[in-house]
Amino acid sequence: MKRLFVRILARFLNMLPDRSWIITIFNHAMCLGKTVGLRLFCGNRKIQTSLTQARRALILAPHMDDETIGCGGMIRKQAEGGARVTVLCLTDGALGLSGRERTRRRNDRVRETRAAASLLGIQRLYFLDQPDGYLRATSRLVDGVRRIIARERPDQIYLPYPYDSHVDHKQAFVIFAKAVERLPLIPWSAYFCQICVPIPWPDISLVVDISDVLPLKKQALRLFRSQSQFPFSAILHLQRCQAYLSSLRAKSVEVFCRFDRAGIPDIARNLQANGVSIKRYFQVGLYALRSKKWA
């Protein structure tokens, strides 16, 4: 009966425009209701809401814009606190193109990324130009990432949630896992950030209120004019709804899942698991109906 209700509701909401006020109210109501239910039946699980200031932060971005989508607000706040922020872009952003078109698209994406980096306070960018959509953990790429991590010596590292449905996001974790195998035990904190798939509530360990820097994040996202496939508006809407789960009175938040070095093998063994990608506004609310987890 519940599945039938969800299907009927999904079909109805799918007929409405993405920016419909009905969908917006529905999503906020569902997320608020889910928050109350989780706290009543699952206990008041503590989630860190204060951002630890980094000296050197490194973001591993499979695509040029992932760093802004997943942690643009955090980047800006870290930069304002004096952190040296480095972003390592793995792919060239030219999915499905070849020849001159590929080069032109890659150059456009690099210009957009540099402009967004300047706005957010990113101090250094690396472009490794791997094929977009076909990212693989080759020995050469792994060695390159390992050298950059050793050179930058970050005390905080961020990369996409590995149970994302995008193959490049999964491979980013594989590359990272192999890169740190032969690195000395550098005392870093590692976090997964949210790109295409909501991080399940039980896995969220850090929620950052980005209300004060939200206008800058939106401005940075608008700079990626060549990126038309991913719905930036949907992820921003999700981040507004997730403020309820954190018990923060915030306009918008960014959520993260902390993991440690000892847990990397277990994560690698479960990489086939996928969450459901965000495509439309109403899906944010349907996640709350569908299961106890966000994905």
HUWO-V77638 format. One record per pair of residues at least 12 apart in sequence whose ideal C-beta (glycine too) atoms are under 10 Angstrom apart, sorted by the first residue. I is the first residue (numbers start at 1). GAP is how many residues later the second one is. Records with the same first field share a line. If there is no record, write none. Layout:
BEGIN
I: GAP / GAP
END
This chain:
BEGIN
2: 287 / 288
3: 287
5: 284
6: 280 / 283 / 284
9: 17 / 273 / 276 / 277 / 280
10: 270 / 272 / 273 / 275 / 276 / 279 / 280
12: 270
13: 13 / 14 / 267 / 268 / 269 / 270 / 272 / 273
14: 265 / 266 / 268 / 269
16: 264 / 265 / 266
17: 263 / 264
18: 213 / 215 / 216 / 219 / 261 / 262 / 263 / 264
19: 214 / 218 / 262
20: 261 / 262
22: 259 / 260
23: 214 / 257 / 258 / 259 / 260 / 261 / 262
24: 213 / 216 / 217 / 257 / 258 / 260 / 261
25: 260
26: 255 / 256 / 258 / 259 / 260 / 262 / 263
27: 210 / 211 / 213 / 214 / 254 / 255 / 256 / 257 / 258 / 259 / 260 / 261
28: 209 / 212 / 213 / 215 / 216 / 256 / 257
29: 212 / 215 / 256 / 259
30: 211 / 214 / 252 / 254 / 255 / 256 / 257 / 258 / 259
31: 207 / 209 / 210 / 211 / 212 / 213 / 214 / 253 / 254 / 256 / 257 / 263
32: 209 / 211 / 212 / 213 / 256
33: 211 / 252 / 255 / 256
34: 167 / 207 / 210 / 211 / 251 / 253 / 254 / 255 / 258 / 260
35: 166 / 206 / 207 / 208 / 209 / 210 / 211 / 212 / 253
36: 208
37: 251 / 255
38: 163 / 164 / 206 / 207 / 250 / 254
39: 206 / 208
41: 251
42: 159 / 160 / 250
44: 203
45: 156 / 157 / 159 / 160
46: 159
47: 154 / 157 / 158 / 159 / 160 / 198 / 199 / 200 / 201 / 208 / 209
48: 156 / 157 / 158 / 159 / 160 / 198 / 208 / 210
49: 157 / 158 / 159 / 160 / 197 / 198 / 199 / 201 / 204
50: 156 / 157 / 158 / 159
51: 22 / 23 / 26 / 27 / 30 / 105 / 155 / 156 / 157 / 158 / 159 / 203 / 205
52: 26 / 29 / 103 / 104 / 137 / 154
53: 24 / 25 / 27 / 28 / 29 / 30 / 102 / 103
54: 20 / 24 / 25 / 27 / 28 / 29 / 30 / 31 / 100 / 101 / 102 / 103 / 104 / 134 / 135
55: 23 / 26 / 27 / 28 / 29 / 98 / 99 / 100 / 101
56: 22 / 27 / 28 / 29 / 30 / 67 / 68 / 96 / 97 / 98 / 99 / 100 / 101 / 132
57: 14 / 17 / 18 / 21 / 22 / 24 / 26 / 27 / 28 / 29 / 30 / 65 / 66 / 95 / 97 / 98 / 99 / 100 / 101 / 131 / 132 / 134
58: 26 / 27 / 28 / 29 / 30 / 66 / 68 / 90 / 91 / 94 / 95 / 96 / 97 / 98 / 99 / 100 / 101 / 130 / 132
59: 12 / 13 / 15 / 16 / 19 / 26 / 27 / 28 / 29 / 30 / 63 / 95 / 97 / 98 / 99 / 100 / 101 / 132 / 134
60: 26 / 27 / 28 / 29 / 30 / 66 / 85 / 88 / 89 / 97 / 98 / 99 / 100 / 112 / 113 / 115 / 116 / 119 / 130 / 133
61: 26 / 27 / 28 / 29 / 30 / 52 / 64 / 65 / 97 / 98 / 99 / 107 / 108 / 111 / 132 / 134
62: 26 / 27 / 28 / 29 / 31 / 68 / 70 / 71 / 73 / 97 / 98 / 102 / 104 / 105 / 106 / 107 / 108 / 109 / 110 / 111 / 113 / 133
63: 26 / 27 / 28 / 29 / 30 / 32 / 46 / 50 / 69 / 70 / 72 / 97 / 103 / 105 / 106 / 109 / 132 / 161 / 164 / 167
64: 23 / 25 / 26 / 27 / 28 / 29 / 42 / 44 / 45 / 46 / 47 / 48 / 49 / 50 / 52 / 53 / 61 / 63 / 68 / 160 / 162 / 163
65: 24 / 28 / 44 / 47 / 48 / 51 / 130 / 155 / 156 / 158 / 159 / 161 / 162 / 165 / 167
66: 21 / 23 / 24 / 25 / 92 / 93 / 94 / 98 / 100 / 102 / 103 / 106 / 127 / 129 / 130 / 164
67: 18 / 20 / 21 / 22 / 46 / 49 / 50 / 53 / 55 / 58 / 91 / 92 / 93 / 126 / 128 / 153
68: 19 / 44 / 45 / 48 / 49 / 51 / 52 / 54 / 148 / 149 / 150 / 152 / 153 / 155 / 156 / 164
69: 91 / 124 / 125 / 126 / 127 / 148 / 151 / 152 / 155 / 158 / 161 / 163 / 166 / 167 / 170 / 185
70: 88 / 89 / 90 / 91 / 99 / 121 / 122 / 123 / 124 / 125 / 126 / 165 / 169 / 184 / 185 / 186
71: 14 / 16 / 49 / 87 / 88 / 89 / 120 / 122 / 123 / 124 / 137 / 139 / 146 / 183 / 184 / 185
72: 44 / 47 / 48 / 50 / 121 / 138 / 141 / 142 / 144 / 145 / 146 / 147 / 148 / 149 / 182
73: 47 / 135 / 136 / 137 / 138 / 139 / 140 / 141 / 143 / 144 / 147 / 166 / 179 / 180 / 181
74: 46 / 82 / 84 / 117 / 119 / 132 / 134 / 136 / 139 / 143 / 180 / 182
75: 12 / 41 / 42 / 44 / 45 / 46 / 47 / 83 / 135 / 138 / 141 / 142 / 145 / 179
76: 43 / 44 / 45 / 46 / 134 / 136 / 137 / 138 / 140 / 141 / 144
77: 43 / 44 / 131 / 132 / 133 / 135 / 136 / 177
78: 42 / 43 / 44 / 78 / 80 / 130
79: 38 / 41 / 42 / 43 / 44 / 134
80: 41 / 132 / 133
81: 40
83: 38 / 40 / 71 / 72 / 73
84: 37 / 38 / 39 / 40 / 68 / 70
85: 32 / 35 / 36 / 37 / 38 / 39 / 40 / 69 / 71 / 73
86: 31 / 36 / 37 / 38 / 39 / 40 / 62 / 63 / 65 / 66 / 68 / 71
87: 26 / 29 / 30 / 33 / 35 / 36 / 37 / 38 / 39 / 40 / 71
88: 36 / 37 / 38 / 39 / 40 / 56 / 57 / 60 / 61 / 64 / 69 / 71 / 84 / 87 / 88
89: 20 / 21 / 24 / 28 / 36 / 37 / 38 / 39 / 40 / 41
90: 36 / 37 / 38 / 39 / 40 / 41 / 42 / 45 / 51 / 54 / 55 / 69 / 78 / 81 / 82 / 85
91: 15 / 18 / 36 / 37 / 38 / 39 / 40 / 41 / 42 / 43 / 44 / 77 / 80 / 81
92: 13 / 14 / 15 / 17 / 18 / 35 / 36 / 37 / 38 / 39 / 40
93: 12 / 13 / 14 / 15 / 16 / 17 / 19 / 20 / 34 / 36 / 39 / 40 / 131 / 133 / 134
94: 12 / 13 / 14 / 15 / 35 / 37 / 38 / 39 / 132
95: 36 / 37 / 38 / 39 / 73 / 134
96: 36 / 37
97: 35
102: 29 / 30
104: 122
105: 27 / 121
106: 21 / 23 / 26 / 120
107: 119
108: 116 / 117 / 118 / 119
109: 18 / 23 / 115 / 116 / 117 / 118
110: 15 / 17 / 19
111: 112 / 114 / 115
112: 108 / 110 / 111 / 112 / 113 / 114 / 115
113: 12 / 14 / 107 / 110 / 111
114: 13 / 109
115: 104 / 105 / 108 / 109
116: 100 / 101 / 103 / 104 / 105 / 106 / 107 / 108
117: 103 / 106
118: 102 / 105
119: 97 / 98 / 100 / 101 / 104
120: 93 / 96 / 97 / 99 / 100
121: 92 / 95
122: 98
124: 24 / 28
126: 18 / 19 / 22 / 25 / 26
128: 12 / 13 / 16 / 17 / 20 / 47
130: 14 / 38 / 41 / 45
131: 37
132: 36
133: 33 / 34 / 35
134: 33 / 34 / 37
135: 31 / 32 / 33 / 34 / 35 / 36 / 37 / 39 / 40
136: 31 / 32 / 35 / 38 / 39
137: 34 / 35 / 36 / 37 / 38 / 39 / 40 / 41 / 42
138: 37 / 40
139: 39
141: 30 / 34 / 37 / 38
142: 32 / 33 / 34 / 35 / 36 / 37 / 38 / 39 / 40
143: 35 / 36 / 39
144: 31 / 35
145: 27 / 30 / 31 / 33 / 34 / 35
146: 29 / 30 / 32 / 33 / 34 / 35 / 36 / 37
147: 32 / 36
148: 31
149: 27 / 30 / 31 / 34 / 37 / 39
150: 29 / 30 / 32 / 33 / 34 / 36
153: 30 / 33 / 34 / 35
154: 32 / 34 / 35 / 36
155: 31 / 32 / 33 / 34
156: 32 / 33 / 34 / 35
157: 19 / 23 / 29 / 31 / 32 / 33 / 34
158: 31 / 32 / 33 / 34 / 35 / 98
159: 13 / 14 / 16 / 17 / 18 / 31 / 32 / 33 / 34 / 36 / 100
160: 12 / 13 / 16 / 32 / 33 / 34 / 35 / 36 / 37
161: 12 / 30 / 31 / 32 / 33 / 34 / 35 / 36 / 37 / 38 / 39 / 42 / 94 / 95 / 96 / 114 / 134
162: 12 / 14 / 15 / 30 / 95 / 97 / 102 / 105 / 106 / 108 / 109 / 111
163: 29 / 34 / 36 / 37 / 40 / 94 / 104 / 107 / 108 / 109 / 110 / 111 / 112 / 132
164: 28 / 30 / 31 / 32 / 33 / 35 / 107 / 109 / 110 / 111 / 113 / 131
165: 30 / 31 / 32 / 108 / 109 / 110 / 111 / 112 / 113 / 130
166: 29 / 30 / 31 / 64 / 108 / 111
168: 27
169: 23 / 26 / 27 / 28
170: 98 / 101 / 102 / 103 / 104
171: 100
172: 23
173: 19 / 86 / 91 / 94 / 95 / 98
174: 93 / 94 / 97
176: 14 / 88
177: 84 / 87 / 88 / 90 / 91 / 94
178: 86 / 90
180: 81 / 84
181: 80 / 83
183: 78
185: 76
186: 75
188: 72 / 73
189: 17 / 69 / 70 / 71
190: 66 / 67 / 68 / 69 / 70 / 71 / 73 / 74
191: 14 / 15 / 64 / 65 / 66 / 67 / 68
192: 12 / 13 / 14 / 63 / 64 / 65 / 66 / 67 / 75
193: 13 / 61 / 62 / 63 / 64
194: 41 / 44 / 45 / 48 / 60 / 61 / 62 / 63 / 81 / 84 / 100 / 101
195: 35 / 40 / 82 / 83
196: 34 / 35 / 38 / 39 / 79 / 80 / 81 / 82 / 83
197: 41 / 77 / 78 / 79 / 80 / 81 / 90 / 97 / 98
198: 37 / 40 / 41 / 43 / 44 / 47 / 57 / 77 / 78 / 79 / 80 / 85 / 86 / 89 / 90 / 95 / 96 / 97
199: 43 / 56 / 57 / 58 / 76 / 94 / 95 / 96
200: 57 / 75 / 87 / 91 / 92 / 93 / 94 / 95
201: 41 / 44 / 45 / 54 / 86 / 87 / 91 / 92 / 93 / 94
202: 55 / 90 / 91 / 92
203: 52 / 53 / 54 / 55 / 56 / 90 / 91 / 92
204: 38 / 41 / 42 / 49 / 51 / 52 / 53 / 54 / 90
205: 50 / 51 / 52 / 53 / 54
206: 40 / 47 / 48 / 49 / 50 / 51 / 52
207: 35 / 36 / 38 / 39 / 40 / 41 / 43 / 46 / 47 / 48 / 49
208: 38 / 40 / 42 / 44 / 45 / 46 / 47 / 48
209: 34 / 37 / 39 / 40 / 41 / 42 / 43 / 44 / 45
210: 29 / 33 / 40 / 41 / 42 / 43 / 44
211: 29 / 32 / 37 / 38 / 39 / 40 / 41 / 42
212: 38 / 39 / 40
213: 39 / 41
214: 22 / 25 / 26 / 36 / 37 / 38 / 39
217: 15 / 19 / 22 / 35 / 37
218: 14 / 15 / 18 / 34
221: 12 / 14 / 15
230: 47 / 48 / 49
231: 46 / 47 / 48 / 49 / 50
233: 47 / 48
234: 43 / 44 / 45 / 46 / 47 / 48 / 49 / 50
235: 19 / 43 / 49
236: 16
237: 15 / 41 / 43 / 44 / 45 / 46 / 47 / 48
238: 14 / 15 / 17 / 40 / 43 / 45 / 46 / 49 / 56
239: 12 / 13 / 14 / 15 / 16 / 45
240: 12 / 13 / 44
241: 12 / 40 / 43 / 44 / 46 / 47
242: 12 / 13 / 42 / 52
243: 12
244: 44
245: 43 / 49
255: 39
273: 22
274: 21
275: 12 / 18 / 19 / 20
276: 14 / 15 / 18 / 19
277: 18
278: 17
END
